[in-house]
């Protein structure tokens, strides 16, 4: 259900919503955030590739989403364990949720969303000629993305932690 909601929200609503040129929220990354902690590296990379390709097809971005979801998928365990303070994959299992990880979950989500935004908008811009506008776009889009991601997290975390 979460996958369908996120894909419809991102593909049909957010991609066609022209708030301002500085705000282009990306909520689809929440699907990688909610993958089980014990997922293998291959499953993470496969999920990142599939999600990136689907979003590239929906957005017409010719590989940009794939280029940004694959590093997030590859480094997800490192991000999860460093930002959430988990010692090893064998100690934790299940879907990362606020109930399971507490405040550590929020550091994890913010880290993933910020890294994704930095990668996505830097690659989209492909120039540092107007660094101020790029930085403003990253900050604005990340803030709106976090608000929307947390809305989805609040709606779906109870179902996922059960």
Secondary structure, 3 states (H helix, E strand, C coil): CHHHHHHHHHHHHHHHCCCECCECCCCCCHHHHCCECCCCHHHHHHHHHHHHHHHHHHHCCCCHHHHHHHHHHHCHHHHHHHHHCCCCCCCCCCECCHHHHCHHHHHHHHHHHHHHHHHHHHHHHCCCCCHHHHHHHHHHHHHHHHHHHHHHHHHHHHHHHC
